[in-house]
Amino acid sequence: MTLRLPDCLRRLWPRFRREDGSATVEFVLIFPLFMTVFMASFETGLLMVRQTMLERALDIVVRELRLGQFPNPTHDSIRDAICDAAVVLPECRQSMKVSLDRVDMTTWALPTDRVVCRDRASNIDPVTRLDPAALAPREFMLVRVCVRADAIFPSTGIAANLEKDGKGGYRLVAASGFVNEP
């Protein structure tokens, strides 16, 4: 016995009118959008916490520098002090670069070069400037710090649009200035 097409459709029609799976369809359509918004907001919040803690740690260390609590500041001693104060930065000591530059107080010309960051995928460690006369009195010093941090959800939200290094880490940059006390 052969069925004609209209008879087949007539038999299936009551099944199309059932509403058993309507909640499942709505869930399948809305859940990915909801999770994307959640992951993007979580990543944005984490980025803001890391940036705030980096700036706070830099301010603490700059205060110590200004007051002369670093007898002979080196890149490693400044970096370690910043990393100790910023507890939410993962792999801080391996990925942070510190630059300490003197600013001419007659022209107030700030350094025009970009803040140096370390590319964690490369074995080459970029050299940053650390002015040896940083403790000279009445000199305006500019401290710039760059650290790389990994995104938790790198393909969603703000993390998808950030510039990344070879291992997928984005840049966090903080800068501060101070005048050495006499």
N, C-alpha and C positions, 0 to 999 in steps of 0.2 A: 504494500500500500504506500503510495507516494503522497506526501503532504504538500499542499500548495503553500506558497509564501504567506498569503494572508491568514491561513489557518495557524501557521507557526507564530505569527505576530499576535494573533488573537489569544493564543495560549500563554504567551509571555507577558501580555499587557498587565494582568493583575500583579505580577511580580515587580514591574516597574513602578507601580503606584504605592508600594509598601514604603514605610518610612523608618525601618529598623536601623539602618546604618547612617542616618543623617548626622548624628553627633560625631561619628567617626570621620566623616568627610570634613566637617568643620575643624576638627582637631588637626587633621592632616594638613589642612590649608593654613591654619593660624600658628601652629606650634613652631615651625621653622622661623617664621618672622619674629615670634616672641623670643625665641632663644637667641637669634641674631641681635636683637635689641638688648637683651640681658648681657650677652658676652661683650658687646661694644661698650656698654655703660660700665661694666666691671673693668675692662681694659683701660678706659679713660680715667676712671677713679684711681687705679693703680699707678698709671703714668703721673697723675697729678700728685699723689702721695710721694712718689719717688722724687719728682722735681722739687717739691716743697722741702723734703728732708735734705736733698742735696744743697739747696740754697741756705737752709738753716745751718747745716754743718759747715758750709763755707763761711758764713757770717761768724760762727764761733771761732773758727781757725783764724780768720782775718783779725778778729779782736785780739787773739793771742799774739799774732804777728805784730800788730800795731803797738801793743804794750811791751814788746821785746821779750816774750816768754819763749821764743825760739832763738837760742843763741847763734846758731849757724844753720839757717833754713836750707834744706835740700829738697829736691823733688820728692824723694821717698818719705822724708819726715812730714812734709806738708800733706802728701797723699795719704799717709797712714793716719794722721790726725783727722782728716776729713772723713775717711772711711770708718774710723772709730765712732765719730759723731753721727754719721748717717747709717743707721743700722738696716735700712730696708733696701740697700743697693746690693744686689747679688754680684759676686765676683768683683768687688769694688777695686781691690788692689791690683788685679790683673788687667782691668780695662780702663782705669782712670788715668788721665794725663792732666798735669797742672802746668800752667804758664804764668810766670810772674814777670811783668814788664814795667819799666819805668816810663812815666808819661812826662813829657816836657811841659813844665808849668807856664812857659811863656806863650806857646802856641796851642796848648791843650790838644795836640794831635794824638788821637788814640790809635792803637795798632789797627791797620786795615786788613791784615791777613785773617783768615778764618781760624776759628778755634781748632786746635789740633786734637783729633780723636784717634784712638787706636783701633785699627781694623783687626779684630780677633782672629780672622781667617788667615792673616798674614803673619809670618814669623818676624817681620821687620817691625821694630819698635820705633815709632817716630820720635824725633828729638824735639823737646820743647825748650823754650828759653826760661831760664831761672836766673834773674839778674843777681850777680854776686854782691852788688852794693845795695841790696834790698833793705838793709838796716840803716842806711844813711839818713840823718835827720832832715826833716822837712822835704822829703821827696814823695811825690804822689806815685803810688804803685797800683797797678791794675792786675788783679788775680783772676785768671780765667780757668775754669775746670770743665772737662768733658769726660763723661763716662758712658759706656755702652750698657744697655740693659735689654734683656730678651722680653718679647711680648708673650703673654700666656696664650692669647688667641690671635696669632699673627695675621689671619686672613679675614678678620672681621673688624668693622668700625674704624677707629682712628689708626690702629696699628697697621692696617692694610695700606694706608696712604703715607706712612712715614718713610723717610730715607733710611735704608738699612745697610749694615756692613755685610761682609761675606758670610757671616754666620747668622744673619737675621736680626741682629741687635740694633735698636734705634738709639739716637744720640740724646743725651741729657746734658745741657750746657748751663752753667751758672757763672756769673761774673760779679766781682765786687772790687771796690777800690778803697784805699786808705792812705792817709798821710802819716808817715813815721813821726812819732813823738820825739822831741829832742832829748 
